[in-house]
């Protein structure tokens, strides 16, 4: 694997892990019909690097899945798919805004 590819994969993985940990650390307020996620502060990262797009998306899906497995995420599979899709769309839009300036 090329060095640059490995660096990007590592960065995306670190962003995903950080998103999941921040979400699960405050799980009582991170899940439910009304959600307050401290990890959403990371959605600024696509302004600086495109690597953050898959990192945020995977992190959101991972946090939602783990929350579902442990019974924290009452919305369940809907949140895994639609919540992750919303994070993906937000990350892409943030990246596009960054490229336009």
ZAMI-324566 format. One record per residue (C-alpha): residue in one letter; residue number from 1; x, y, z. Coordinates in pm, whole numbers. Example, Ala and Ser with C-alpha at 12.3 -4.5 7.8 and 13.67 -1.06 7.14 Angstrom:
! ZAMI-324566
<resn A&resi 1&east 1230&north -450&up 780>
<resn S&resi 2&east 1367&north -106&up 714>
//
This chain:
! ZAMI-324566
<resn X&resi 1&east 0&north 0&up 0>
<resn X&resi 2&east 133&north 343&up -83>
<resn X&resi 3&east 237&north 569&up 203>
<resn X&resi 4&east -13&north 841&up 108>
<resn X&resi 5&east -302&north 592&up 87>
<resn X&resi 6&east -211&north 447&up 424>
<resn X&resi 7&east -198&north 798&up 576>
<resn X&resi 8&east -546&north 879&up 443>
<resn X&resi 9&east -686&north 549&up 569>
<resn X&resi 10&east -532&north 611&up 911>
<resn X&resi 11&east -671&north 966&up 927>
<resn X&resi 12&east -1021&north 851&up 828>
<resn X&resi 13&east -1004&north 570&up 1085>
<resn X&resi 14&east -899&north 809&up 1360>
<resn X&resi 15&east -1184&north 1048&up 1276>
<resn X&resi 16&east -1431&north 757&up 1275>
<resn X&resi 17&east -1306&north 633&up 1612>
<resn X&resi 18&east -1314&north 980&up 1764>
<resn X&resi 19&east -1670&north 1038&up 1640>
<resn X&resi 20&east -1788&north 704&up 1781>
<resn X&resi 21&east -1614&north 752&up 2117>
<resn X&resi 22&east -1749&north 1106&up 2162>
<resn X&resi 23&east -2100&north 988&up 2078>
<resn X&resi 24&east -2092&north 687&up 2308>
<resn X&resi 25&east -1925&north 878&up 2593>
<resn X&resi 26&east -2241&north 1084&up 2639>
<resn X&resi 27&east -2480&north 813&up 2524>
<resn X&resi 28&east -2786&north 923&up 2724>
<resn X&resi 29&east -2811&north 1245&up 2522>
<resn X&resi 30&east -2668&north 1107&up 2196>
<resn X&resi 31&east -2959&north 880&up 2111>
<resn X&resi 32&east -3336&north 908&up 2094>
<resn X&resi 33&east -3588&north 1125&up 1912>
<resn X&resi 34&east -3402&north 1439&up 2022>
<resn X&resi 35&east -3027&north 1398&up 1994>
<resn X&resi 36&east -2746&north 1619&up 2115>
<resn X&resi 37&east -2413&north 1490&up 1988>
<resn X&resi 38&east -2091&north 1654&up 2091>
<resn X&resi 39&east -1927&north 1455&up 1811>
<resn X&resi 40&east -2114&north 1663&up 1552>
<resn X&resi 41&east -1857&north 1937&up 1620>
<resn X&resi 42&east -1627&north 1722&up 1405>
<resn X&resi 43&east -1838&north 1796&up 1096>
<resn X&resi 44&east -1620&north 2103&up 1041>
<resn X&resi 45&east -1332&north 1874&up 939>
<resn X&resi 46&east -1436&north 1833&up 572>
<resn X&resi 47&east -1353&north 2203&up 527>
<resn X&resi 48&east -990&north 2102&up 566>
<resn X&resi 49&east -969&north 1750&up 423>
<resn X&resi 50&east -1184&north 1519&up 213>
<resn X&resi 51&east -1063&north 1227&up 424>
<resn X&resi 52&east -1306&north 1342&up 693>
<resn X&resi 53&east -1608&north 1254&up 476>
<resn X&resi 54&east -1576&north 873&up 503>
<resn X&resi 55&east -1438&north 906&up 856>
<resn X&resi 56&east -1744&north 1092&up 982>
<resn X&resi 57&east -1983&north 865&up 796>
<resn X&resi 58&east -1828&north 543&up 924>
<resn X&resi 59&east -1798&north 689&up 1275>
<resn X&resi 60&east -2166&north 782&up 1278>
<resn X&resi 61&east -2272&north 440&up 1148>
<resn X&resi 62&east -2047&north 268&up 1402>
<resn X&resi 63&east -2179&north 474&up 1694>
<resn X&resi 64&east -2539&north 414&up 1588>
<resn X&resi 65&east -2476&north 41&up 1545>
<resn X&resi 66&east -2303&north 4&up 1882>
<resn X&resi 67&east -2580&north 209&up 2043>
<resn X&resi 68&east -2837&north -23&up 1888>
<resn X&resi 69&east -2654&north -337&up 2003>
<resn X&resi 70&east -2636&north -213&up 2364>
<resn X&resi 71&east -2997&north -94&up 2366>
<resn X&resi 72&east -2909&north 276&up 2382>
<resn X&resi 73&east -3040&north 362&up 2038>
<resn X&resi 74&east -3417&north 322&up 2047>
<resn X&resi 75&east -3459&north 430&up 1686>
<resn X&resi 76&east -3249&north 132&up 1577>
<resn X&resi 77&east -3176&north 56&up 1215>
<resn X&resi 78&east -3346&north 374&up 1095>
<resn X&resi 79&east -3082&north 577&up 1274>
<resn X&resi 80&east -2802&north 357&up 1144>
<resn X&resi 81&east -2899&north 420&up 781>
<resn X&resi 82&east -3071&north 758&up 776>
<resn X&resi 83&east -2855&north 917&up 1047>
<resn X&resi 84&east -2538&north 807&up 870>
<resn X&resi 85&east -2678&north 927&up 536>
<resn X&resi 86&east -2752&north 1267&up 689>
<resn X&resi 87&east -2396&north 1286&up 823>
<resn X&resi 88&east -2261&north 1188&up 480>
<resn X&resi 89&east -2466&north 1458&up 306>
<resn X&resi 90&east -2363&north 1720&up 563>
<resn X&resi 91&east -1996&north 1625&up 526>
<resn X&resi 92&east -2012&north 1649&up 146>
<resn X&resi 93&east -2186&north 1986&up 161>
<resn X&resi 94&east -1927&north 2112&up 410>
<resn X&resi 95&east -1647&north 1992&up 182>
<resn X&resi 96&east -1806&north 2163&up -120>
<resn X&resi 97&east -1840&north 2489&up 74>
<resn X&resi 98&east -1473&north 2469&up 164>
<resn X&resi 99&east -1373&north 2413&up -198>
<resn X&resi 100&east -1581&north 2708&up -320>
<resn X&resi 101&east -1403&north 2961&up -99>
//
